[in-house]
């Protein structure tokens, strides 16, 4: 499958925040690959901004854990080790299981239900996903919709810090149409359980989904991950 290089809109204006938002989205949907070097000169030319906003964006993304500033090499997209990825998955599984339970309970609120159904509507599209980048965005939005429906502000903050999307971007080259199709089926199972207000089924469905994702990641070639120090 191919990655759509232009799926992230370039920032308007010259603020570091808009540059950081652009780079963050580009990293999380695979536009910039894990381990790829981000150079100030190329980005200033590509985005039409000065070095100031780019450096400001680098500082923010470094603090958020999306890039690393490597001495004598500059900024590089963060590349997780296998152990880091599995540790993040362990934490994320518990957070998302909690979110799924809370979201299912919150479906009694018509406003929450309408917002959740609108946010997750793309998963019911049966057309094949031909762009890995577009699917990564869809996947990110689906999981974010569950967190939002949970109605817990602290959970939203924790979700932003976990960077599960960074893991997905790192293994995006192995996301075949079959793998994406299986993931979509599981998304529909999760959404159906949440909409049915079945707390136990929602918990089980999302745990099964993330467990399968972990098993898929375990089978990935070691070179996709950073070596442990």
ZANUKOL-571514 format. One record per atom (N, C-alpha, C): z, y, x. Coordinates in steps of 0.001 Angstrom, whole numbers, plus 500000, padded with zeros to 6 digits. Layout:
ZYX;...
***
This chain:
500000498813500842;500000500000500000;500000501241500880;499539502314500360;499441503535501146;500465504546500703;500763505481501593;501699506548501286;500926507827501061;501218508512499987;500542509768499683;501137510881500525;500371511413501446;500882512386502392;501163513737501751;500485514059500668;500621515387500082;501480515390498814;502338514375498668;503107514256497431;504292515199497373;504574515926498472;505678516874498491;505104518273498647;505425519141497706;504905520506497766;505526521258498930;504701522027499626;505207522808500754;506009523996500248;506983524428501053;507882525498500592;507186526835500513;507670527643499594;507193529014499468;508261529937500042;507855530968500699;508822531879501290;509195531455502697;510169532154503265;510514531933504662;511979531582504854;512645531122503813;514056530788503927;514233529383504464;515273529223505292;515557527913505846;515891526895504780;516480527345503662;516837526416502596;515609525770501981;514533526568501792;513317526003501206;512644525049502184;512699525364503474;512150524464504490;512963523178504532;514286523293504447;515155522113504467;514896521230503247;514714521843502079;514442521071500862;513123520318500992;512130520993501565;510832520351501764;510949519170502720;511608519380503851;511743518316504843;512571517151504297;513631517476503554;514467516431502969;513652515539502043;512892516159501140;512066515384500207;511002514589500948;510416515192501972;509367514518502738;509912513311503492;511129513414503988;511757512294504689;512074511166503717;512644511525502573;513107510513501626;511977509803500892;510769510403500869;509669509676500227;508677509112501251;509078509125502537;508267508470503553;507199509327504192;507135510616503864;506147511503504492;506388511588505989;507662511625506393;508037511545507796;508797510243507997;508371509450508948;508927508116509132;510221508141509931;511130507193509684;512347507087510488;512001506962511970;512680507751512784;512413507762514215;511340508746514635;510630509349513664;509569510295513995;510169511601514492;509554512165515520;510010513439516068;509467514583515222;510328515547514924;509931516747514188;509915517914515166;508748518485515410;508632519551516396;508556520912515705;509230521890516290;509254523234515722;507855523825515641;507066523653516708;505733524260516752;504849523730515626;504831522409515463;503987521819514428;504427522252513033;505731522295512810;506225522655511486;506005524133511179;506180525000512167;505949526422511920;504474526670511590;503591525975512278;502165526119512003;501796525524510647;502349524365510354;502010523660509121;502544524380507889;503767524930508012;504422525541506861;504231527051506790;503718527641507869;503498529078507869;504786529878507895;505774529378508626;507056530075508748;507359530292510225;508364531126510495;508785531350511874;509729530218512299;510142530230513553;511019529170514051;512424529274513482;512837530469513079;514183530649512554;514484529748511364;513662529786510308;513903528909509152;513842527427509496;512970527065510440;512872525661510835;514160525224511531;514671526059512433;515906525718513124;517085525665512157;517095526582511194;518149526567510173;518072525270509360;516858524842509036;516672523597508289;517131522398509109;516835522409510406;517267521320511286;518791521217511300;519472522352511366;520939522334511394;521498521733510104;520913522130508979;521407521609507698;521146520119507566;519953519676507916;519604518267507755;520357517385508747;520684517946509893;521510517211510856;522911517009510293;523463518057509680;524792517955509074;524791516970507908;523665516860507207;523564515959506065;523250514527506482;522935514312507762;522677512967508243;521261512470508051;520325513382507761;518936512968507583;518146513009508887;518546513876509809;517890513916511116;518955513885512200;518513513600513409;519394513605514572;518821514555515612;519666515320516241;519234516188517332;519521515452518627;518464515001519288;518590514175520493;518344515049521728;519274515067522683;519085515867523900;517758515558524589;517046516600524959;515764516518525673;514620515948524812;514903515640523542;513846515118522683;513699515924521395;514733516668521037;514659517497519847;515086516771518590;514556517206517453;514936516660516152;514113515417515830;514798514390515340;514132513151514964;514688512677513620;513816512129512792;514262511570511522;515229510425511804;516368510453511123;517387509445511380;516869508042511091;517163507152512011;516757505756511857;518019504901511847;518270504247510740;519484503468510596;519390502148511347;520534501663511800;520602500303512325;520769499354511142;520568498082511380;520730497106510304;522164497123509780;523128497220510671;524530497239510258;524822498470509411;524334499648509843;524541500871509056;523942500733507667;522735500168507599;522066500022506303;522863499114505378;523381498008505898;524145497091505059;525481497694504648;526108498437505546;527368499085505193;527156500106504076;526064500864504171;525757501828503125;525478501131501795;524780499995501864;524492499244500648;525773498731499988;526725498279500793;527986497781500246;528707498875499465;528760500063500074;529420501187499408;528631501609498178;527323501695498343;526464502162497254;526522501222496052;526639499925496305;526705498970495205;527904499247494312;529048499502494929;530249499773494142;530142501107493406;529583502120494055;529425503419493408;528465503341492219;527343502647492407;526356502579491332;526823501673490202;527599500638490525;528148499795489466;529103500613488598;529924501444489252;530802502347488513;529981503307487666;528935503875488256;528089504827487529;527431504167486324;526962502939486498;526305502236485391;527281501981484248;528510501629484584;529518501397483539;529826502695482793;530024503764483546;530319505053482916;529142505540482077;527923505362482611;526724505797481882;526591505037480564;526844503722480600;526756502914479385;527763503402478342;528961503697478796;529986504198477879;529613505567477319;528918506364478125;528554507721477711;527343507780476787;526688506652476568;525503506648475703;525855506965474250;527134506954473927;527529507338472566;527313508822472319;527190509591473410;526919511022473302;525405511225473176;524920511737472046;523468511888471855;522789512711472944;523462513733473447;522860514580474486;522672513804475783;523659513014476148;523567512200477362;522460511166477215;522398510538476035;521368509522475797;519965510116475907;519742511245475250;518415511871475281;518029512234476718;518970512804477472;518680513195478853;518383511975479715;519144510916479524;518937509689480313;517590509057479989;517269508976478712;515991508371478318;514811509182478835;514951510499478855;513877511348479377;513729511166480880;514855511102481582;514815510990483047;514288509638483501;514518508599482711;514098507255483104;512800506813482433;512168507689481683;510937507342480968;509852506735481858;509674507203483116;508598506642483949;508703505140484193;509897504561484112;510014503128484414;509305502262483369;509044502821482193;508397502041481134;506877502112481218;506366502867482161;504922502921482398;504486501617483070;503615500867482428;503210499559482941;502055499619483931;501545500821484211;500453500938485182;500958500574486581;500128499888487393;500531499548488762;500825500802489578;501798500716490462;502126501835491351;501296501682492628;500326502584492805;499429502483493956;499914503289495152;500877504157494955;501380504999496038;502838504663496322;503118504236497541;504496503942497932;505352505194497831;504818506327498265;505578507587498230;505962507947496805;505020507796495871;505313508114494479;506376507173493924;506305505901494322;507311504961493833;508690505274494413;508748505667495667;510037506034496261;510666507200495497;509855508161495088;510361509271494282;510840508781492925;510065507904492295;510456507355490996;511771506580491116;511886505786492173;513093505005492401;514308505919492598;514109506966493382;515192507915493635;515643508588492340;514692508992491518;515023509676490267;515708508742489271;515307507471489259;515935506518488350;517413506347488686;517697506103489959;519093505902490359;519906507184490172;519274508330490421;519969509602490222;520295509813488742;519412509354487854;519639509515486412;520885508760485964;521130507613486562;522324506834486224;523571507578486670;523509508138487877;524651508898488398;524949510100487500;523908510802487092;524091511975486237;524677511565484883;524161510482484309;524640510025483003;526094509574483057;526576509223484258;527972508816484400;528922509966484100;528446511202484309;529241512372483967;530416512631484895;530294512188486137;531368512368487119;530833513206488279;531304514437488390;530788515351489408;531013514866490825;532149514246491085;532430513750492422;531504512594492788;531134511806491790;530209510703492022;528834511230492398;528445512346491795;527171512977492140;527169513397493608;528265513999494051;528368514437495446;528322513261496405;529056512196496080;529057511007496930;527673510365496999;526988510364495870;525646509798495830;524701510545496768;524831511857496813;523972512659497691;524247512389499156;525456511959499465;525834511713500845;525434510321501337;525142509396500415;524924508014500812;523538507754501389;522541508528500947;521179508421501484;520578507018501352;520760506402500172;520084505127499948;518576505297500056;518071506455499653;516633506707499735;516134506669501168;517016507007502121;516638506928503529;516401505478503938;517209504581503384;517008503156503650;515667502714503079;515372503126501848;514124502741501219;512921503272501995;513028504500502482;511935505076503271;511724504284504549;512811503770505107;512725503040506371;511996501707506205;512094501105505027;511436499814504800;510207499959503901;509750501187503713;508654501443502767;507364500719503138;507138500476504416;505903499812504836;505821498375504325;506958497815503907;506991496433503423;507045496344501900;506934497481501217;507014497484499753;505653497139499152;505429495862498940;504168495411498338;504184495668496839;503046495499496203;502963495683494753;503863494682494031;503992493485494593;504875492472493987;506329492911494052;506742493424495202;508125493877495376;508420495041494425;507487495990494347;507671497138493457;507723496689492004;506869495741491639;506872495234490273;508199494583489904;508763493814490837;510056493169490592;511158494211490456;511090495248491280;512083496315491217;512011497054489885;510794497326489408;510626498006488125;511192497172486976;510966495866487035;511511494983486001;513036495083485973;513637495118487161;515089495231487234;515574496593486753;514819497638487044;515165498974486532;515195498954485004;514229498281484405;514179498220482944;515370497441482378;515766496389483075;516935495612482645;518197496478482691;518333497252483771;519499498132483924;519506499184482824;518368499845482644;518272500910481643;518543500377480240;518023499194479938;518231498612478612;519711498343478357;520408497825479380;521834497544479236;522624498832479031;522253499868479777;522941501154479636;522695501734478247;521449501713477797;521119502272476487;521779501486475356;522018500191475593;522673499356474585;524196499525474616;524669500368475534;526106500629475692;526874499356476055;526177498451476754;526793497196477193;527306497394478610;528563497746478741;529152498099480036;529074496934481019;529431495741480582;529434494581481477;528022494214481921;527065494260481005;525682493924481357;525091494958482313;525430496224482111;524939497274483003;525474497071484418;526762496745484517;527381496474485820;526693495297486499;526499494209485766;525891493012486343;524447493254486760;523703493986485931;522283494213486213;522085495039487471;522891496066487642;522687496911488821;523188496227490079;524229495394489946;524680494619491109;523610493620491530;522992492948490558;521917492011490882;520748492722491545;520424493911491048;519311494699491597;519568495068493061;520743495579493340;521045495998494708;521266494802495625;521724493693495077;521867492475495882;520491491975496318;519528492026495396;518175491602495760;517581492529496806;517869493817496675;517367494782497658;517954494499499037;519225494123499086;519846493777500356;519195492541500966;518920491549500138;518285490322500631;516887490617501159;516182491505500463;514854491910500920;514948492605502281;515945493483502423;516118494199503671;516494493258504807;517278492233504500;517705491282505522;516515490551506143;515443490406505368;514259489696505858;513296490594506626;513615491885506752;512730492817507438;512737492574508954;511613492888509625;511556492760511083;512595493660511752;513278493182512781;514320493964513438;513836495311513966;512552495397514316;512038496634514907;512015497790513910;512177497499512634;512243498583511656;513561499356511731;514539498770512409;515870499359512472;516219499780513897;517096500771513978;517568501217515284;518456500160515905;518321500000517201;519181499054517897;520611499539517939;521538498618517842;522952498974517938;523276499363519373;524157500368519517;524554500779520858;525493499754521484;
***
